[in-house]
């Protein structure tokens, strides 16, 4: 991969650690503070709610003005929020801290996605590399959280600021490595062709379905696997690690498959696979459940980078807006639905609460069924 993409990919990993960290903290909030399922869903919601609102706004702003300073500043904000999440016993302060983290993550993605697209030179594989960084950040988050909790429980969350500091330095290096030509192209405001809003809205609806499934599983799979396997905290952490790590593999595969078969076809296949995989997570008992967690992860993540480039190519005149929606608003919708899943889990059990997650990928597939491949925006 080109050097700027590699640097952006590693920086992306440092940012998305904080998306994965919020879900990874859920079992510890339950164990140390006796939070209910609804309460921990509220924590995930706090990280997602403001993010879902402000990320498209940052996308609109980056369509108008160059804002490279957002990359390191947003990385530090994302880390500071999670670092403060476990300090003190106040539920309100915990919500506020993870909300700050969510805003930081939201501010990072539109600008980073646009610069990465130009640095990738139109390669789906290279964009897959950029998305891979974020997926690896998700994957290592449970391990980092588990290690910090082993040191001092929730009081040790300030240790989790370390990736943010490293990520901010990497972002600064990446911005210096982006060539003037790529930076200028990323800011070009001349219309390339007409925006295809109907196709973009259908893609958006499908990503929203995917988001609810992903956030629902991210929030509760650790607790659910502990129930289904009669394991301890490590068994749940392992399940979350598999969910995120499988996404890293899926993202790389998605870019390569798209170069061979086309983006839309690969995305459609992925949503169909996810229906069967989530059903396995819900119904298959014992250790084989981990296999279906991995398959679910692949189904959810193979289309991840393809969502970004499809959105940008459906809205070639508003690439920042497209990135803000595909990476922000739609991804955060899952956090908005999380409390409902938590309420159902409190009243009827986790298995019942996870059942609707089987249907949503099927709905996403229906939205994508007649979608056509867009023309490619020139780099």
VOPAGU-2260 file (C-alpha; in pm, 1 decimal, decimal comma):
REM VOPAGU-2260
SITE   aa  ch    i         X         Y         Z
SITE  UNK   A    0       0,0       0,0       0,0
SITE  UNK   A    1     114,6     361,2     -49,4
SITE  UNK   A    2     283,4     511,2     256,1
SITE  UNK   A    3       2,0     762,1     332,0
SITE  UNK   A    4    -256,4     481,4     331,2
SITE  UNK   A    5     -41,6     273,5     566,3
SITE  UNK   A    6      -4,3     563,2     808,7
SITE  UNK   A    7    -374,3     647,7     787,8
SITE  UNK   A    8    -460,3     281,9     843,0
SITE  UNK   A    9    -255,5     259,6    1164,0
SITE  UNK   A   10    -394,7     593,1    1282,0
SITE  UNK   A   11    -744,3     463,8    1203,6
SITE  UNK   A   12    -673,9     165,4    1428,7
SITE  UNK   A   13    -582,5     396,3    1716,6
SITE  UNK   A   14    -910,6     587,4    1676,2
SITE  UNK   A   15   -1140,9     287,1    1643,4
SITE  UNK   A   16    -995,6     129,8    1955,9
SITE  UNK   A   17   -1234,1     366,6    2131,5
SITE  UNK   A   18   -1541,8     245,0    1946,2
SITE  UNK   A   19   -1457,5    -110,6    2048,4
SITE  UNK   A   20   -1355,5     -12,1    2400,4
SITE  UNK   A   21   -1701,8     111,8    2499,7
SITE  UNK   A   22   -1859,0    -226,7    2424,1
SITE  UNK   A   23   -1565,6    -407,0    2586,5
SITE  UNK   A   24   -1625,7    -214,8    2910,6
SITE  UNK   A   25   -1988,1    -335,8    2932,2
SITE  UNK   A   26   -1922,4    -660,4    3128,8
SITE  UNK   A   27   -1708,8    -465,9    3378,5
SITE  UNK   A   28   -1981,5    -205,5    3432,2
SITE  UNK   A   29   -2219,4    -495,3    3502,4
SITE  UNK   A   30   -1975,8    -669,7    3737,9
SITE  UNK   A   31   -1837,8    -367,5    3928,8
SITE  UNK   A   32   -2133,7    -131,4    3928,0
SITE  UNK   A   33   -2423,6    -378,5    3895,6
SITE  UNK   A   34   -2559,8    -196,5    3588,8
SITE  UNK   A   35   -2866,0    -354,9    3428,7
SITE  UNK   A   36   -2871,8    -448,4    3060,5
SITE  UNK   A   37   -3070,9    -131,9    2994,1
SITE  UNK   A   38   -2816,1      79,0    3182,3
SITE  UNK   A   39   -2517,7     -54,0    2988,3
SITE  UNK   A   40   -2713,6      -6,3    2666,0
SITE  UNK   A   41   -2745,2     357,1    2772,5
SITE  UNK   A   42   -2366,4     381,4    2794,4
SITE  UNK   A   43   -2334,1     250,9    2438,6
SITE  UNK   A   44   -2610,4     491,8    2333,1
SITE  UNK   A   45   -2424,3     786,1    2486,2
SITE  UNK   A   46   -2120,4     702,4    2276,2
SITE  UNK   A   47   -2336,2     676,8    1964,7
SITE  UNK   A   48   -2605,7     943,9    1995,6
SITE  UNK   A   49   -2402,5    1262,2    1957,4
SITE  UNK   A   50   -2172,0    1083,4    1716,0
SITE  UNK   A   51   -2467,1     996,0    1492,2
SITE  UNK   A   52   -2573,1    1359,9    1483,3
SITE  UNK   A   53   -2240,7    1537,7    1443,9
SITE  UNK   A   54   -2057,0    1306,3    1205,0
SITE  UNK   A   55   -2267,4    1401,2     898,5
SITE  UNK   A   56   -2222,9    1766,0    1002,1
SITE  UNK   A   57   -1846,8    1720,8    1001,3
SITE  UNK   A   58   -1886,6    1561,8     657,8
SITE  UNK   A   59   -2068,0    1871,1     527,6
SITE  UNK   A   60   -1799,1    2097,3     675,2
SITE  UNK   A   61   -1518,1    1899,2     515,0
SITE  UNK   A   62   -1694,1    1931,4     178,5
SITE  UNK   A   63   -1643,6    2308,3     213,5
SITE  UNK   A   64   -1315,2    2355,5     398,6
SITE  UNK   A   65    -990,0    2171,9     455,2
SITE  UNK   A   66    -979,7    2059,3     818,9
SITE  UNK   A   67    -674,6    1832,3     851,9
SITE  UNK   A   68    -629,2    1933,9    1215,6
SITE  UNK   A   69    -939,5    1728,8    1293,1
SITE  UNK   A   70    -747,7    1402,3    1259,7
SITE  UNK   A   71    -508,7    1439,8    1557,7
SITE  UNK   A   72    -752,0    1651,7    1764,8
SITE  UNK   A   73   -1037,0    1404,7    1721,2
SITE  UNK   A   74    -810,0    1111,3    1805,3
SITE  UNK   A   75    -715,2    1272,4    2136,6
SITE  UNK   A   76   -1079,8    1351,1    2218,3
SITE  UNK   A   77   -1182,4     991,3    2149,9
SITE  UNK   A   78    -914,2     861,2    2385,0
SITE  UNK   A   79    -978,3    1114,4    2661,4
SITE  UNK   A   80   -1346,5    1024,6    2682,9
SITE  UNK   A   81   -1287,4     651,8    2727,5
SITE  UNK   A   82    -999,2     719,2    2967,2
SITE  UNK   A   83   -1239,4     906,6    3195,9
SITE  UNK   A   84   -1530,3     663,2    3160,6
SITE  UNK   A   85   -1433,4     451,1    3458,8
SITE  UNK   A   86   -1324,3     734,6    3688,6
SITE  UNK   A   87   -1567,2     782,1    3977,0
SITE  UNK   A   88   -1901,0     608,3    4030,8
SITE  UNK   A   89   -2132,8     863,3    3868,4
SITE  UNK   A   90   -2347,7     719,0    3589,2
SITE  UNK   A   91   -2402,6    1070,9    3450,1
SITE  UNK   A   92   -2030,3    1140,2    3430,0
SITE  UNK   A   93   -1973,9     805,2    3263,0
SITE  UNK   A   94   -2234,6     893,7    3000,6
SITE  UNK   A   95   -2073,6    1234,3    2946,4
SITE  UNK   A   96   -1726,0    1084,2    2909,4
SITE  UNK   A   97   -1825,0     826,7    2648,7
SITE  UNK   A   98   -2024,7    1097,5    2465,8
SITE  UNK   A   99   -1705,2    1304,5    2434,3
SITE  UNK   A  100   -1531,0     997,4    2298,1
SITE  UNK   A  101   -1809,7     945,8    2045,9
SITE  UNK   A  102   -1781,1    1304,5    1923,7
SITE  UNK   A  103   -1406,2    1261,3    1879,4
SITE  UNK   A  104   -1452,8     945,2    1674,4
SITE  UNK   A  105   -1722,3    1120,6    1467,5
SITE  UNK   A  106   -1500,2    1418,1    1389,5
SITE  UNK   A  107   -1218,7    1194,6    1265,5
SITE  UNK   A  108   -1385,2     979,2    1002,1
SITE  UNK   A  109   -1519,5    1205,7     722,3
SITE  UNK   A  110   -1190,8    1389,6     670,4
SITE  UNK   A  111    -983,1    1073,2     704,1
SITE  UNK   A  112   -1204,8     878,6     461,8
SITE  UNK   A  113   -1179,9    1144,9     193,7
SITE  UNK   A  114    -802,1    1179,5     217,6
SITE  UNK   A  115    -768,0     799,0     221,9
SITE  UNK   A  116    -980,8     765,0     -92,0
SITE  UNK   A  117    -752,9    1002,0    -282,5
SITE  UNK   A  118    -434,1     843,8    -145,5
SITE  UNK   A  119    -569,6     501,6    -248,4
SITE  UNK   A  120    -577,5     609,3    -614,2
SITE  UNK   A  121    -911,2     437,1    -678,7
SITE  UNK   A  122    -801,0      95,6    -550,1
SITE  UNK   A  123   -1065,7     -93,9    -353,0
SITE  UNK   A  124    -788,7    -305,1    -201,1
SITE  UNK   A  125    -609,1       5,9     -71,9
SITE  UNK   A  126    -933,3     142,6      73,9
SITE  UNK   A  127    -980,9    -196,8     230,7
SITE  UNK   A  128    -642,5    -144,5     393,6
SITE  UNK   A  129    -757,9     184,8     541,2
SITE  UNK   A  130   -1074,2      23,1     675,9
SITE  UNK   A  131    -867,9    -271,3     800,2
SITE  UNK   A  132    -689,9     -37,2    1037,0
SITE  UNK   A  133   -1018,8      56,3    1200,1
SITE  UNK   A  134   -1120,0    -308,2    1224,8
SITE  UNK   A  135    -791,7    -398,7    1390,8
SITE  UNK   A  136    -853,7    -119,0    1638,3
SITE  UNK   A  137   -1189,5    -273,7    1716,4
SITE  UNK   A  138   -1026,7    -616,1    1745,8
SITE  UNK   A  139    -757,7    -520,9    1995,7
SITE  UNK   A  140    -993,2    -305,1    2205,2
SITE  UNK   A  141   -1127,2    -596,3    2416,9
SITE  UNK   A  142    -772,9    -714,2    2486,9
SITE  UNK   A  143    -655,1    -365,9    2584,1
SITE  UNK   A  144    -959,0    -316,0    2807,0
SITE  UNK   A  145    -914,4    -658,5    2966,9
SITE  UNK   A  146    -547,1    -581,0    3037,0
SITE  UNK   A  147    -631,6    -241,5    3189,3
SITE  UNK   A  148    -911,1    -390,2    3401,5
SITE  UNK   A  149    -669,6    -655,9    3527,6
SITE  UNK   A  150    -446,5    -375,8    3657,9
SITE  UNK   A  151    -708,9    -190,8    3860,1
SITE  UNK   A  152   -1064,0    -247,4    3742,5
SITE  UNK   A  153   -1261,1      49,6    3613,4
SITE  UNK   A  154   -1030,4     285,8    3801,1
SITE  UNK   A  155    -759,1     192,9    3548,5
SITE  UNK   A  156    -939,9     329,8    3241,5
SITE  UNK   A  157    -697,0     630,1    3222,8
SITE  UNK   A  158    -439,9     380,8    3091,7
SITE  UNK   A  159    -650,8     356,0    2776,9
SITE  UNK   A  160    -544,0     703,8    2663,5
SITE  UNK   A  161    -214,0     564,0    2531,7
SITE  UNK   A  162    -343,0     461,7    2183,8
SITE  UNK   A  163    -487,1     811,7    2137,3
SITE  UNK   A  164    -151,3     976,8    2194,3
SITE  UNK   A  165      16,4     737,2    1951,3
SITE  UNK   A  166    -264,2     783,4    1700,7
SITE  UNK   A  167    -241,3    1162,1    1709,6
SITE  UNK   A  168     129,3    1145,6    1627,8
SITE  UNK   A  169      62,3     902,5    1343,4
SITE  UNK   A  170    -207,2    1130,1    1203,1
SITE  UNK   A  171      33,3    1422,4    1194,5
SITE  UNK   A  172     289,6    1208,1    1013,2
SITE  UNK   A  173      28,2    1082,8     766,5
SITE  UNK   A  174     -84,0    1434,8     681,4
SITE  UNK   A  175     273,5    1532,4     601,8
SITE  UNK   A  176     310,0    1222,0     383,5
SITE  UNK   A  177       3,0    1293,9     170,0
SITE  UNK   A  178     125,3    1447,0    -155,0
SITE  UNK   A  179       7,9    1795,8    -252,4
SITE  UNK   A  180    -164,7    1643,8    -555,5
SITE  UNK   A  181    -368,1    1402,6    -341,0
SITE  UNK   A  182    -455,9    1673,1     -92,0
SITE  UNK   A  183    -568,2    1906,3    -369,4
SITE  UNK   A  184    -775,2    1632,8    -530,4
SITE  UNK   A  185    -937,1    1555,8    -198,8
SITE  UNK   A  186   -1054,8    1917,0    -180,0
SITE  UNK   A  187   -1165,5    1952,1    -543,1
SITE  UNK   A  188   -1510,8    2105,0    -550,7
SITE  UNK   A  189   -1587,0    2081,9    -922,0
SITE  UNK   A  190   -1884,7    1853,6    -995,3
SITE  UNK   A  191   -1781,7    1518,5   -1139,4
SITE  UNK   A  192   -2132,5    1401,7   -1231,3
SITE  UNK   A  193   -2480,5    1406,1   -1086,1
SITE  UNK   A  194   -2544,8    1272,7    -738,1
SITE  UNK   A  195   -2757,9     957,0    -726,0
SITE  UNK   A  196   -2961,3    1017,7    -409,7
SITE  UNK   A  197   -3210,8     726,6    -450,6
SITE  UNK   A  198   -2929,8     469,8    -465,2
SITE  UNK   A  199   -2750,1     642,3    -178,4
SITE  UNK   A  200   -3062,3     628,2      40,9
SITE  UNK   A  201   -3109,7     257,1     -28,7
SITE  UNK   A  202   -2746,9     191,8      58,3
SITE  UNK   A  203   -2793,4     398,8     373,1
SITE  UNK   A  204   -3095,2     191,5     478,3
SITE  UNK   A  205   -2899,2    -131,1     436,4
SITE  UNK   A  206   -2606,8       1,6     641,3
SITE  UNK   A  207   -2849,8     102,0     916,4
SITE  UNK   A  208   -2971,8    -258,7     933,6
SITE  UNK   A  209   -2612,8    -377,9     950,6
SITE  UNK   A  210   -2539,0    -123,9    1222,6
SITE  UNK   A  211   -2812,2    -246,1    1456,6
SITE  UNK   A  212   -2687,5    -604,4    1420,2
SITE  UNK   A  213   -2325,6    -508,5    1481,5
SITE  UNK   A  214   -2385,9    -282,6    1782,0
SITE  UNK   A  215   -2636,2    -525,9    1932,6
SITE  UNK   A  216   -2384,6    -809,9    1914,6
SITE  UNK   A  217   -2094,0    -589,0    2022,3
SITE  UNK   A  218   -2286,0    -487,4    2333,1
SITE  UNK   A  219   -2419,0    -826,7    2437,3
SITE  UNK   A  220   -2221,1   -1106,5    2271,5
SITE  UNK   A  221   -1969,1   -1121,9    2558,3
SITE  UNK   A  222   -2247,1   -1167,0    2812,5
SITE  UNK   A  223   -2440,8   -1405,3    2584,9
SITE  UNK   A  224   -2142,0   -1631,7    2518,7
SITE  UNK   A  225   -2069,9   -1651,0    2890,9
SITE  UNK   A  226   -2426,5   -1775,4    2941,5
SITE  UNK   A  227   -2421,3   -2022,8    2652,2
SITE  UNK   A  228   -2078,2   -2169,8    2728,7
SITE  UNK   A  229   -2087,4   -2137,8    3109,1
SITE  UNK   A  230   -1752,4   -1961,5    3084,4
SITE  UNK   A  231   -1603,9   -1669,7    3275,8
SITE  UNK   A  232   -1505,2   -1318,2    3177,0
SITE  UNK   A  233   -1230,2   -1442,9    2946,8
SITE  UNK   A  234   -1476,8   -1646,6    2739,6
SITE  UNK   A  235   -1685,0   -1335,7    2677,8
SITE  UNK   A  236   -1380,3   -1124,0    2596,6
SITE  UNK   A  237   -1266,1   -1391,3    2350,8
SITE  UNK   A  238   -1602,9   -1382,8    2172,5
SITE  UNK   A  239   -1582,4   -1004,9    2133,5
SITE  UNK   A  240   -1224,0   -1038,9    2008,5
SITE  UNK   A  241   -1337,6   -1293,8    1748,0
SITE  UNK   A  242   -1619,8   -1062,2    1638,9
SITE  UNK   A  243   -1378,5    -775,2    1580,8
SITE  UNK   A  244   -1081,6    -974,4    1446,0
SITE  UNK   A  245   -1298,2   -1157,6    1194,7
SITE  UNK   A  246   -1395,0    -813,7    1072,3
SITE  UNK   A  247   -1032,1    -738,0     992,4
SITE  UNK   A  248   -1011,6   -1048,3     774,2
SITE  UNK   A  249   -1347,0    -967,5     615,1
SITE  UNK   A  250   -1244,2    -614,6     522,4
SITE  UNK   A  251    -932,4    -731,1     337,9
SITE  UNK   A  252   -1134,6    -999,1     159,3
SITE  UNK   A  253   -1402,6    -744,3      68,6
SITE  UNK   A  254   -1162,7    -520,4    -119,7
SITE  UNK   A  255   -1010,7    -808,9    -313,6
SITE  UNK   A  256   -1348,4    -965,3    -395,1
SITE  UNK   A  257   -1481,9    -629,3    -512,2
SITE  UNK   A  258   -1188,6    -584,8    -749,8
SITE  UNK   A  259   -1284,8    -919,4    -905,9
SITE  UNK   A  260   -1665,8    -939,7    -884,0
SITE  UNK   A  261   -1782,3    -581,2    -831,0
SITE  UNK   A  262   -1879,5    -398,9    -514,3
SITE  UNK   A  263   -2256,2    -431,3    -529,0
SITE  UNK   A  264   -2252,6    -806,5    -587,1
SITE  UNK   A  265   -2009,2    -864,7    -298,9
SITE  UNK   A  266   -2217,5    -648,8     -65,1
SITE  UNK   A  267   -2532,4    -841,8    -156,7
SITE  UNK   A  268   -2363,1   -1177,1     -89,5
SITE  UNK   A  269   -2237,1   -1052,2     244,6
SITE  UNK   A  270   -2580,1    -953,2     373,5
SITE  UNK   A  271   -2721,0   -1291,6     272,3
SITE  UNK   A  272   -2439,3   -1470,6     460,9
SITE  UNK   A  273   -2501,9   -1258,7     769,3
SITE  UNK   A  274   -2860,9   -1383,4     801,7
SITE  UNK   A  275   -2743,3   -1745,3     842,9
SITE  UNK   A  276   -2445,7   -1654,7    1059,2
SITE  UNK   A  277   -2645,1   -1452,3    1313,2
SITE  UNK   A  278   -2899,3   -1735,4    1335,6
SITE  UNK   A  279   -2609,6   -1964,0    1430,6
SITE  UNK   A  280   -2495,2   -1724,0    1702,9
SITE  UNK   A  281   -2844,1   -1717,4    1853,6
SITE  UNK   A  282   -2930,3   -2087,8    1831,2
SITE  UNK   A  283   -2606,5   -2292,5    1833,3
SITE  UNK   A  284   -2493,0   -2386,8    2188,4
SITE  UNK   A  285   -2148,3   -2441,1    2331,1
SITE  UNK   A  286   -1802,2   -2373,8    2182,8
SITE  UNK   A  287   -1918,3   -2401,2    1814,8
SITE  UNK   A  288   -2086,4   -2068,7    1879,0
SITE  UNK   A  289   -1746,4   -1903,8    1827,5
SITE  UNK   A  290   -1744,9   -2023,3    1464,1
SITE  UNK   A  291   -2072,2   -1846,1    1397,4
SITE  UNK   A  292   -1944,2   -1532,4    1570,1
SITE  UNK   A  293   -1653,8   -1537,7    1323,0
SITE  UNK   A  294   -1886,0   -1593,9    1025,1
SITE  UNK   A  295   -2109,8   -1311,7    1143,1
SITE  UNK   A  296   -1806,8   -1087,5    1167,7
SITE  UNK   A  297   -1703,7   -1170,6     811,7
SITE  UNK   A  298   -2054,5   -1108,3     680,9
SITE  UNK   A  299   -2074,9    -773,1     855,1
SITE  UNK   A  300   -1728,0    -655,2     758,8
SITE  UNK   A  301   -1670,1    -777,2     402,2
SITE  UNK   A  302   -1885,3    -486,3     276,8
SITE  UNK   A  303   -1751,6    -228,2     523,2
SITE  UNK   A  304   -1499,9     -42,7     302,9
SITE  UNK   A  305   -1727,2     -98,8       2,8
SITE  UNK   A  306   -2003,6      94,3     178,7
SITE  UNK   A  307   -1767,8     393,3     197,7
SITE  UNK   A  308   -1662,0     396,6    -168,0
SITE  UNK   A  309   -2012,3     319,5    -294,3
SITE  UNK   A  310   -2149,4     609,6     -92,3
SITE  UNK   A  311   -1878,6     841,1    -225,0
SITE  UNK   A  312   -1946,9     732,7    -584,6
SITE  UNK   A  313   -2323,5     776,0    -547,8
SITE  UNK   A  314   -2258,6    1131,0    -416,9
SITE  UNK   A  315   -1944,1    1237,9    -607,7
SITE  UNK   A  316   -2009,2    1607,8    -541,1
SITE  UNK   A  317   -2053,2    1554,5    -165,9
SITE  UNK   A  318   -1788,2    1298,3     -72,2
SITE  UNK   A  319   -1744,6    1435,5     280,2
SITE  UNK   A  320   -2118,7    1415,4     339,5
SITE  UNK   A  321   -2127,9    1062,3     198,2
SITE  UNK   A  322   -1841,4     957,4     426,2
SITE  UNK   A  323   -2005,6    1120,0     726,9
SITE  UNK   A  324   -2328,3     929,6     665,9
SITE  UNK   A  325   -2183,9     588,6     574,9
SITE  UNK   A  326   -1926,1     598,5     855,1
SITE  UNK   A  327   -2127,0     798,9    1107,6
SITE  UNK   A  328   -2503,0     835,9    1103,2
SITE  UNK   A  329   -2578,5     485,3     982,4
SITE  UNK   A  330   -2312,7     317,0    1195,2
SITE  UNK   A  331   -2439,9     499,9    1504,5
SITE  UNK   A  332   -2801,9     399,7    1452,8
SITE  UNK   A  333   -2715,3      68,9    1615,0
SITE  UNK   A  334   -2633,6     255,1    1934,6
SITE  UNK   A  335   -2976,2     418,0    1924,0
SITE  UNK   A  336   -3142,2      76,0    1902,3
SITE  UNK   A  337   -2918,4     -70,9    2173,9
SITE  UNK   A  338   -3130,1      37,7    2473,1
SITE  UNK   A  339   -3435,6    -133,4    2321,7
SITE  UNK   A  340   -3237,0    -455,5    2293,9
SITE  UNK   A  341   -3131,2    -407,3    2656,4
SITE  UNK   A  342   -3487,7    -356,0    2780,1
SITE  UNK   A  343   -3601,5    -673,7    2603,6
SITE  UNK   A  344   -3304,3    -860,7    2747,5
SITE  UNK   A  345   -3393,4    -745,7    3100,6
SITE  UNK   A  346   -3754,5    -859,5    3063,1
SITE  UNK   A  347   -3736,2   -1165,7    2837,5
SITE  UNK   A  348   -3371,8   -1273,1    2831,6
SITE  UNK   A  349   -3076,9   -1212,7    2602,7
SITE  UNK   A  350   -3167,2   -1484,4    2352,1
SITE  UNK   A  351   -3508,4   -1332,8    2289,1
SITE  UNK   A  352   -3355,5    -986,3    2256,8
SITE  UNK   A  353   -3108,6   -1107,5    1992,8
SITE  UNK   A  354   -3369,6   -1281,5    1773,4
SITE  UNK   A  355   -3461,8    -968,4    1571,0
SITE  UNK   A  356   -3096,5    -934,6    1469,7
SITE  UNK   A  357   -3149,1   -1232,1    1235,6
SITE  UNK   A  358   -3412,7   -1045,7    1034,1
SITE  UNK   A  359   -3231,3    -716,3     983,0
SITE  UNK   A  360   -2960,3    -839,9     739,7
SITE  UNK   A  361   -3239,3    -989,2     527,4
SITE  UNK   A  362   -3406,5    -648,3     515,6
SITE  UNK   A  363   -3073,1    -495,1     417,0
SITE  UNK   A  364   -3039,8    -749,8     135,6
SITE  UNK   A  365   -3383,0    -655,1       3,7
SITE  UNK   A  366   -3281,1    -288,9      -8,7
SITE  UNK   A  367   -2965,0    -379,1    -199,9
SITE  UNK   A  368   -3120,7    -638,8    -429,3
SITE  UNK   A  369   -3168,4    -410,9    -733,1
SITE  UNK   A  370   -2885,7    -166,5    -658,7
SITE  UNK   A  371   -2655,0     -93,8    -953,5
SITE  UNK   A  372   -2281,9     -32,0    -960,6
SITE  UNK   A  373   -2210,9     341,9    -979,3
SITE  UNK   A  374   -1958,5     504,8   -1204,9
SITE  UNK   A  375   -1621,1     537,5   -1031,8
SITE  UNK   A  376   -1519,4     883,3    -910,5
SITE  UNK   A  377   -1176,2     961,5   -1055,5
SITE  UNK   A  378    -889,0     992,9    -809,1
